Amino acid sequence: MIFCQQCALPNPYTRETCSSCGARLMVITDTRAASAYGGVESLTKPTVEEHLLERISALESALQHEQEQIEALLELLRRQAAGAISDHAMIEAMVEHLMERGSIEPSALQLLWQARLNKHEKQANVDQLFEERMQQTLGAFQGENFDLFSRLLDTGRQLFLGGNPKRGVRYFEKALVLDPTNGPLSFLVGEHFFQSNQPALARAYIERSIDNRPESYGGLVMLGVICGDEGDLERAKHYLSSALRIRKRSFTAHYGLGRILVSEGRLHEAIAHLKRALTLKPTPEMYYLVGRAYLEDGKAGIALRHLRKCIELDPDFDAALYHLGLIYLREGKLALAHEHFRAAYDINPKESRYRVALRARKPGRLSPLPVFGRAALTSRKVVTSGDVRLAQLLKSDLLESHRSFSEERKSPKRG
């Protein structure tokens, strides 16, 4: 028999609840200790043995409840899997039907499907990183009104992830009023203004974040680019050099330092940085830039090799074709030079220099395309001026640099 702890009514072992009051029955038996206390009345004076039995019964009850939940989840997963199989079969049938009618191309469909998957995965990673940065911001809070700060942060986060960062950043700026020394939030706001091409605002907020987080790699490289383009070259070199001390394999830092040093006429030092950037990103744009640096330094033979490599990687790089034509024209290879000038013009007929080059017979009338400025002539856009593709390459690296470096610092070191 099992005695009910609620009303003391004896129940058969087969029951789980009391037949009188409905309470869940615990496994308590009529032990010798219970008889010594006077039978059922001993329930009001439980022994250690009875207490342990009660706890075991409670654990059994909890385990049974968890098992029921697991079974429910498994059933739900089974139904979802069955639904997914059905949907997949329907899609396959539709694709097969359309292929038979010649309405779709299998290879194009595969590429489109893969592109969609990559897009969703990338967006999921971006969202996850944003959530992690929100947690860092909350963890760095040192103000007084945390509840209001948290609400402003949450509203801004929803607007950012909802595709309205312009409104979202206003809430982040309000949150910064409550906690002006919050480094992660200052950098987040500054990064937004950097991406929005508002360098003055970006510099103000990122410098504030650097005051509180001097080892912020992302902040240092962005400040280096901003200061370089604003003409503050000494501070730009300071920020970029500091970024290199944190991350030696920084494409942006080597690239920015190389561009600044070229503008100062320090070509030997500049080429060393640009070649390092080339090894980190062996793209057509970087082969073109290094080739232009060597051409600037009067080393046409080395420049020729880099520009040819650029064209091998991208035959439609019109600026590289034009400069190859310039080198061939200086070497007296008129036909070969005009062949490259013609190719550059066919790709980009809007560039007036290409039209002039088609009529040139001597190199004296032609000049290289503007990529490197001179600090003595102009101190603006020293880092990002020149070919549009170079600016895009730098921007894409800057947008990825903070995320990739954060992931590197979070991952455990091996060896």
C-alpha positions as CSV (number, residue, x, y, z in Angstrom):
1,M,0.0,0.0,0.0
2,I,1.0,3.7,-0.6
3,F,-0.2,6.1,2.0
4,C,-1.2,9.6,0.8
5,Q,0.9,12.3,2.4
6,Q,-2.0,14.7,2.0
7,C,-4.9,12.8,3.7
8,A,-3.1,9.6,4.9
9,L,-5.5,7.4,2.9
10,P,-3.9,4.0,1.9
11,N,-3.8,3.5,-1.9
12,P,-2.8,0.5,-4.0
13,Y,0.7,0.5,-5.5
14,T,-0.8,0.7,-9.0
15,R,-2.2,4.2,-8.5
16,E,-0.2,7.4,-9.1
17,T,-2.7,9.8,-7.4
18,C,-4.7,9.5,-4.3
19,S,-8.2,8.2,-4.8
20,S,-9.6,10.6,-2.2
21,C,-7.9,13.9,-2.6
22,G,-6.1,13.5,-5.9
23,A,-2.6,14.4,-4.6
24,R,0.4,12.7,-6.3
25,L,1.4,9.7,-4.3
26,M,5.0,9.4,-3.1
27,V,6.7,6.1,-2.4
28,I,6.5,5.8,1.4
29,T,6.0,2.4,2.8
30,D,4.9,1.1,6.2
31,T,8.5,0.6,7.5
32,R,9.6,-0.6,10.9
33,A,10.4,3.0,11.7
34,A,6.8,4.0,10.7
35,S,5.3,1.3,13.0
36,A,7.4,2.4,15.8
37,Y,6.0,5.9,15.5
38,G,2.4,4.5,15.3
39,G,1.6,3.5,11.8
40,V,0.2,6.1,9.4
41,E,0.7,8.8,11.9
42,S,4.4,8.4,11.4
43,L,3.9,10.4,8.1
44,T,4.0,13.6,10.2
45,K,7.4,12.4,11.5
46,P,9.3,11.2,8.5
47,T,12.6,9.3,8.9
48,V,15.7,9.9,6.8
49,E,14.9,6.8,4.8
50,E,11.4,8.1,4.0
51,H,12.8,11.5,3.1
52,L,15.1,10.0,0.6
53,L,12.3,7.9,-0.9
54,E,10.3,11.1,-1.3
55,R,13.1,12.8,-3.1
56,I,13.5,9.8,-5.4
57,S,9.8,9.9,-6.2
58,A,10.0,13.6,-6.9
59,L,12.9,13.0,-9.3
60,E,11.0,10.2,-11.0
61,S,8.1,12.5,-11.5
62,A,10.3,15.2,-13.0
63,L,12.0,12.7,-15.2
64,Q,8.7,11.4,-16.5
65,H,7.6,15.0,-17.3
66,E,10.8,15.7,-19.2
67,Q,10.5,12.4,-21.1
68,E,6.9,13.4,-22.1
69,Q,8.3,16.8,-23.4
70,I,11.1,15.1,-25.3
71,E,8.6,12.7,-26.9
72,A,6.4,15.7,-27.9
73,L,9.4,17.5,-29.5
74,L,10.4,14.3,-31.3
75,E,6.9,14.1,-32.7
76,L,7.0,17.7,-33.8
77,L,10.4,17.1,-35.5
78,R,9.0,14.0,-37.2
79,R,6.1,16.0,-38.6
80,Q,8.4,18.9,-39.8
81,A,10.7,16.4,-41.5
82,A,7.7,14.8,-43.2
83,G,6.5,18.2,-44.3
84,A,10.0,19.1,-45.6
85,I,10.2,15.9,-47.6
86,S,6.8,16.6,-49.1
87,D,7.7,20.2,-50.0
88,H,11.0,19.1,-51.4
89,A,9.3,16.4,-53.5
90,M,6.9,19.1,-54.8
91,I,9.7,21.5,-55.7
92,E,11.6,18.7,-57.5
93,A,8.4,17.8,-59.5
94,M,8.0,21.5,-60.5
95,V,11.6,21.8,-61.5
96,E,11.5,18.6,-63.5
97,H,8.3,19.7,-65.2
98,L,9.7,23.1,-66.1
99,M,12.9,21.5,-67.4
100,E,10.9,19.3,-69.7
101,R,9.2,22.3,-71.1
102,G,12.6,24.1,-71.5
103,S,11.5,27.0,-69.2
104,I,14.6,26.8,-66.9
105,E,18.3,26.0,-67.2
106,P,19.5,23.5,-64.5
107,S,23.0,25.1,-64.1
108,A,21.5,28.6,-63.8
109,L,19.0,27.3,-61.2
110,Q,21.8,25.7,-59.2
111,L,23.8,28.9,-59.2
112,L,20.8,31.0,-58.1
113,W,19.9,28.6,-55.4
114,Q,23.5,28.6,-54.0
115,A,23.6,32.4,-54.1
116,R,20.4,32.6,-52.1
117,L,21.8,30.2,-49.5
118,N,25.0,32.2,-49.2
119,K,23.0,35.4,-48.9
120,H,20.9,34.0,-46.1
121,E,23.9,32.6,-44.3
122,K,25.8,35.8,-44.6
123,Q,22.9,37.8,-43.2
124,A,22.5,35.4,-40.3
125,N,26.2,35.9,-39.5
126,V,25.8,39.7,-39.6
127,D,22.7,39.6,-37.4
128,Q,24.5,37.3,-34.9
129,L,27.6,39.6,-34.8
130,F,25.3,42.6,-34.2
131,E,23.6,40.9,-31.3
132,E,27.0,40.1,-29.8
133,R,28.0,43.8,-30.1
134,M,24.8,44.8,-28.3
135,Q,25.7,42.5,-25.5
136,Q,29.2,44.0,-25.3
137,T,27.6,47.4,-25.2
138,L,25.3,46.5,-22.3
139,G,28.3,44.9,-20.5
140,A,30.3,48.1,-20.8
141,F,27.6,50.3,-19.3
142,Q,28.8,52.7,-16.6
143,G,25.9,55.1,-16.4
144,E,23.1,55.4,-13.9
145,N,19.8,54.7,-15.7
146,F,20.4,51.2,-17.1
147,D,16.7,50.5,-17.9
148,L,16.4,53.5,-20.1
149,F,19.8,52.8,-21.7
150,S,18.7,49.2,-22.4
151,R,15.3,50.3,-24.0
152,L,17.0,52.9,-26.3
153,L,19.5,50.2,-27.3
154,D,16.8,47.7,-28.0
155,T,14.8,50.2,-30.1
156,G,17.9,51.1,-32.1
157,R,18.8,47.4,-32.6
158,Q,15.4,46.6,-34.0
159,L,15.6,49.5,-36.5
160,F,19.1,48.5,-37.6
161,L,18.1,44.9,-38.1
162,G,14.9,46.0,-39.7
163,G,16.7,47.9,-42.5
164,N,16.5,51.4,-41.1
165,P,19.9,52.2,-39.6
166,K,19.5,56.0,-40.2
167,R,16.7,56.1,-37.5
168,G,18.4,53.4,-35.4
169,V,21.6,55.4,-34.9
170,R,19.6,58.3,-33.4
171,Y,18.6,56.0,-30.6
172,F,22.2,54.9,-30.1
173,E,23.3,58.5,-29.9
174,K,20.6,59.1,-27.2
175,A,21.9,56.1,-25.4
176,L,25.4,57.6,-25.5
177,V,24.2,60.6,-23.7
178,L,23.4,58.3,-20.7
179,D,26.8,56.6,-21.0
180,P,29.3,58.8,-22.8
181,T,32.3,56.5,-22.1
182,N,30.7,53.4,-23.6
183,G,33.5,52.4,-26.1
184,P,31.6,49.6,-28.0
185,L,28.6,51.9,-28.6
186,S,30.8,54.8,-29.7
187,F,32.5,52.6,-32.2
188,L,29.3,51.2,-33.5
189,V,27.9,54.7,-34.1
190,G,31.2,55.9,-35.7
191,E,31.3,52.8,-37.9
192,H,27.8,53.6,-39.2
193,F,28.8,57.2,-40.1
194,F,32.0,55.9,-41.8
195,Q,29.9,53.5,-43.9
196,S,27.5,56.4,-44.7
197,N,30.4,58.5,-46.0
198,Q,30.2,61.1,-43.1
199,P,33.9,61.1,-42.1
200,A,33.7,64.1,-39.7
201,L,31.0,62.4,-37.5
202,A,32.7,59.0,-37.9
203,R,36.0,60.4,-36.6
204,A,34.4,62.1,-33.6
205,Y,32.7,59.0,-32.4
206,I,35.6,56.5,-33.2
207,E,38.1,58.8,-31.5
208,R,35.9,58.7,-28.4
209,S,35.8,54.9,-28.6
210,I,39.6,54.8,-28.9
211,D,39.9,56.9,-25.7
212,N,38.2,54.1,-23.8
213,R,39.4,51.1,-26.0
214,P,42.9,52.0,-27.3
215,E,43.5,48.5,-28.6
216,S,40.5,48.6,-31.0
217,Y,41.9,47.4,-34.3
218,G,38.8,48.3,-36.3
219,G,38.7,51.8,-34.8
220,L,42.4,52.4,-35.5
221,V,42.3,51.5,-39.2
222,M,39.2,53.5,-39.9
223,L,40.7,56.5,-38.2
224,G,43.9,56.0,-40.2
225,V,41.9,56.1,-43.5
226,I,39.8,59.1,-42.3
227,C,42.8,61.1,-41.2
228,G,44.7,60.3,-44.4
229,D,41.9,61.6,-46.5
230,E,41.5,64.7,-44.4
231,G,45.2,65.5,-44.8
232,D,46.2,64.8,-41.2
233,L,49.0,62.5,-42.4
234,E,51.0,62.3,-39.3
235,R,48.1,61.2,-37.2
236,A,47.0,58.8,-40.0
237,K,50.4,57.1,-39.9
238,H,50.2,56.9,-36.1
239,Y,46.8,55.1,-36.2
240,L,47.8,52.8,-39.0
241,S,51.1,51.8,-37.4
242,S,49.2,51.2,-34.1
243,A,46.8,48.9,-36.0
244,L,49.8,47.0,-37.4
245,R,51.1,46.4,-33.9
246,I,47.8,44.7,-33.1
247,R,47.4,42.9,-36.4
248,K,50.6,42.5,-38.5
249,R,48.7,41.0,-41.4
250,S,46.4,44.0,-41.9
251,F,45.7,44.7,-45.5
252,T,44.1,48.1,-44.8
253,A,47.0,49.3,-42.6
254,H,49.7,48.3,-45.2
255,Y,47.6,49.7,-48.0
256,G,47.0,53.0,-46.3
257,L,50.6,53.5,-45.2
258,G,51.8,52.7,-48.7
259,R,49.5,55.3,-50.2
260,I,50.5,58.0,-47.7
261,L,54.2,57.3,-48.2
262,V,53.9,57.5,-52.0
263,S,52.3,60.9,-51.6
264,E,55.3,62.0,-49.5
265,G,57.7,60.8,-52.2
266,R,59.1,58.0,-50.0
267,L,58.6,55.4,-52.7
268,H,61.0,52.7,-51.4
269,E,59.1,52.5,-48.1
270,A,55.8,52.8,-49.8
271,I,56.4,49.9,-52.2
272,A,57.4,47.7,-49.3
273,H,54.0,48.3,-47.7
274,L,52.1,47.9,-50.9
275,K,53.8,44.6,-51.8
276,R,52.9,43.4,-48.3
277,A,49.3,44.4,-49.0
278,L,49.5,42.6,-52.4
279,T,50.5,39.3,-50.7
280,L,47.5,39.6,-48.4
281,K,45.1,40.3,-51.2
282,P,46.6,39.2,-54.6
283,T,43.8,40.9,-56.6
284,P,43.9,42.6,-60.0
285,E,43.5,46.0,-58.2
286,M,46.6,45.4,-56.1
287,Y,48.8,44.2,-59.0
288,Y,47.7,47.4,-60.8
289,L,48.5,49.6,-57.7
290,V,52.0,48.0,-57.2
291,G,52.7,48.3,-60.9
292,R,51.8,52.0,-60.8
293,A,54.1,52.5,-57.8
294,Y,57.0,51.0,-59.6
295,L,56.1,53.1,-62.7
296,E,56.2,56.1,-60.4
297,D,59.6,55.0,-59.2
298,G,60.9,54.8,-62.8
299,K,61.2,51.0,-62.8
300,A,59.2,50.3,-65.9
301,G,60.3,46.7,-66.3
302,I,59.0,45.6,-62.9
303,A,55.9,47.7,-63.4
304,L,55.3,45.9,-66.7
305,R,55.3,42.5,-65.0
306,H,52.7,43.6,-62.4
307,L,50.4,45.2,-64.9
308,R,50.5,42.1,-67.1
309,K,49.6,40.0,-64.1
310,C,46.7,42.4,-63.5
311,I,45.4,41.8,-67.0
312,E,45.8,38.0,-66.7
313,L,43.5,38.1,-63.7
314,D,41.1,40.6,-65.2
315,P,41.3,41.3,-69.0
316,D,38.8,44.2,-68.7
317,F,40.9,46.3,-66.4
318,D,41.1,49.3,-68.7
319,A,43.4,51.4,-66.5
320,A,46.1,48.6,-66.5
321,L,45.7,48.3,-70.3
322,Y,46.3,52.0,-70.7
323,H,49.5,52.0,-68.6
324,L,50.8,49.0,-70.4
325,G,50.3,51.0,-73.6
326,L,52.3,53.9,-72.1
327,I,55.2,51.6,-71.3
328,Y,55.2,50.1,-74.8
329,L,55.0,53.6,-76.3
330,R,58.0,54.7,-74.3
331,E,59.9,51.6,-75.6
332,G,59.0,52.5,-79.2
333,K,56.6,49.6,-79.7
334,L,53.9,51.7,-81.4
335,A,51.7,48.9,-82.7
336,L,51.6,47.1,-79.4
337,A,51.0,50.3,-77.5
338,H,48.0,51.2,-79.8
339,E,46.7,47.7,-79.4
340,H,46.4,48.2,-75.6
341,F,45.1,51.8,-76.0
342,R,42.4,50.5,-78.3
343,A,41.5,47.7,-75.8
344,A,41.2,50.2,-73.0
345,Y,39.1,52.6,-75.1
346,D,36.7,49.8,-76.1
347,I,36.1,48.9,-72.4
348,N,35.7,52.5,-71.2
349,P,35.1,54.9,-74.1
350,K,34.1,57.7,-71.7
351,E,37.8,58.2,-70.6
352,S,39.1,61.1,-72.7
353,R,42.8,60.1,-72.2
354,Y,42.1,56.8,-74.0
355,R,40.9,58.7,-77.1
356,V,43.9,61.0,-77.0
357,A,46.2,57.9,-76.7
358,L,44.8,56.4,-79.9
359,R,46.2,59.3,-81.9
360,A,49.6,59.5,-80.0
361,R,52.8,58.7,-81.7
362,K,55.2,59.8,-79.0
363,P,54.9,59.4,-75.2
364,G,55.5,63.0,-74.4
365,R,51.8,64.0,-74.9
366,L,50.5,61.3,-72.6
367,S,50.4,61.1,-68.8
368,P,49.6,58.3,-66.3
369,L,46.1,58.2,-64.8
370,P,45.9,60.0,-61.4
371,V,46.2,57.4,-58.7
372,F,48.8,58.9,-56.4
373,G,48.6,62.5,-55.3
374,R,51.3,64.6,-53.9
375,A,50.9,65.9,-50.3
376,A,52.7,69.1,-51.3
377,L,49.9,69.8,-53.9
378,T,46.8,68.4,-52.2
379,S,46.3,66.8,-48.8
380,R,42.8,65.5,-49.5
381,K,41.8,61.9,-50.4
382,V,45.4,60.7,-50.1
383,V,44.3,57.1,-49.2
384,T,41.1,56.6,-51.2
385,S,41.7,58.7,-54.4
386,G,42.3,57.2,-57.8
387,D,40.7,54.2,-59.4
388,V,37.1,53.4,-58.3
389,R,38.0,49.8,-58.0
390,L,40.8,50.5,-55.5
391,A,38.4,52.5,-53.3
392,Q,35.9,49.6,-53.4
393,L,38.6,47.1,-52.5
394,L,39.6,49.2,-49.5
395,K,36.0,49.7,-48.4
396,S,35.2,46.0,-48.5
397,D,38.2,45.2,-46.4
398,L,37.4,47.8,-43.9
399,L,33.8,46.6,-43.5
400,E,35.1,43.0,-42.9
401,S,38.1,43.9,-40.7
402,H,36.3,44.5,-37.4
403,R,34.2,41.3,-37.7
404,S,37.1,39.0,-38.7
405,F,39.4,40.3,-36.1
406,S,36.7,40.0,-33.4
407,E,36.2,36.3,-34.4
408,E,40.0,35.7,-34.3
409,R,40.2,37.1,-30.8
410,K,37.2,35.0,-29.6
411,S,38.5,31.7,-31.1
412,P,40.9,29.7,-28.9
413,K,44.6,29.7,-29.9
414,R,46.0,26.4,-31.0
415,G,49.4,25.0,-30.3
